[in-house]
Amino acid sequence: MVTPLEPWIEARTGAPPTPVALARYQGNRLRATVDWAGRRSPFYREHLAGTMTLETAGILPWTKVPFTTAADLIRHGDRFFCGSLDDIERVVTLFSSGTTAPPKRIYFTREDLGHTLDFFSVGMAGIVSPGDRVLILLPGDRPDSVGDLLKRGLARIGCDGVPHGPVRDPVETLSVIGAQGIDALVGIPVQVLSLVRAEAGICGAGTRVRKVLLTTDHVPRAIKQAVESAWPCRVFNHYGMTEMGLGGGVECAAREGYHLREADLYIEIVDTETGAVLSEGATGEIVFTTLIRRGMPLIRYRTGDLGRFLTEPCPCGSILRRLARVRSRVDGRIALGPTQGLTLADLDEAVFPIPWVVNFQAVLTGDAGMAILELACRVTSRAPKGAEDAVRTAVGRIAAVDATVGAGCLQIAVTCADVLGLPVSTGAGKRVLTDSRKMQPEAEG
């Protein structure tokens, strides 16, 4: 059975979503988007100068259209908007995790928010069933917030969305799950993990949750496995970002890659250095163009995420393109030495299988001669004595860490704190691996 996205895309495009029909639709929408943004957006009027007469239906001319970056949004955010300020229905402010950089602001019109609502409905229809009660562990106190849009989208398919907000106290949230008769939930990976591991320490606790959608951050395989091992549920992954309109792709019942929101987004995979479009199946940076957004269209926006298209057919039978699981960022690999590097994904798969770890923060300090990998772990009250040694041992098994420690260039420092209910991050920001080393300056020639 194909994903519910297919009939939705057919209704949007006016034709069955064959590869040829989708390519024709997307080509037309790319031309319309370039034309609209070039005429209405002060930023794109300048940014696209010289590209306005391109025939964008062909892949070669389209690759000459310049990229848009996060730095562009930070510097010129207000100049992206294509209409009057009176048309703005919602503004989302995004701060970069672990930095003091100025925020990005993303503007949405009422029509733009409606498109997100549509995607939430069809995306969730492949996961939950009519009559399900779905706990929404995302910000939802404001009208048109992600939680509010999800609640309204669920109502369209006969489900009862229960707003909750990010997890502050796992024990309290577990009581809500029981009292409200929750069948499914949508939440941030580390916060859902905190529920599972808090429940494991409660005598007689049990949950009827059967479906879980993890979103807003990269999903470590270890977290997915931990949730499915503890609860009788199936875990689905969502990929997206606010810049995409809060949603980009979602897994179907086969759970083998994100089926993309192809009626609203055109996705490319490009070389991280040259920007050249890569062959199908190659890993590179995910770039997208909005196809129907009117308020703040984005053209060839570089996400900073590394990904690749899956080339084999999906078991569900859908012809929609799929992205493989997104694990890391373009700038997410930190050098440990001339040939060794470390990513947050490496640490995730080493640390999260430890059954009493809820979350952790990782910072690389020291200098070019001796680096120190500092891990601040939040753990449950069931953490044994010597918990720090257990974490240190698990991290030391990472090949790059093992080699660098063996070379005498890296030390591992671990601290553990019993959270009882407060994960390291209760917000919706993405977790990062921070490099705070004081690098030695290069000698002057």
Protein Blocks (a to p, Z undefined) as FASTA:
>chain_A
ZZfklmmmmmmnopacdfklmmmmmmmmmmmmmmmmmmmmmklmmmmgoilmpcfkbmkl
mmmpccddfklmmmmmmmmpcbdfklpmbdcddddehiabdcddddddfklmmmmmmmmm
mmmmmmmcehiacddfbdfkbghiaklmmmmmmmmnopacddebjafblmlmmmmmmmno
pabdcddfklmmmmmmmmmmpghiacfbfbdcdehiacdfklmmmmmmmpccdddddddd
fknoopabdcdfkonajaddfklpccddddfklopacdehiacddddddfkbmklgcehi
aehiacdddfbdcfklpabdcddddfbdfklpccfbfkbccdfklmmmmmmmpmkbfbdc
dddehdfklccddddddddfkbcehklmmmmmmmmmpmklmmmmmnopaccddddddekl
aafblcfbdcddddfbdcdddddZZ
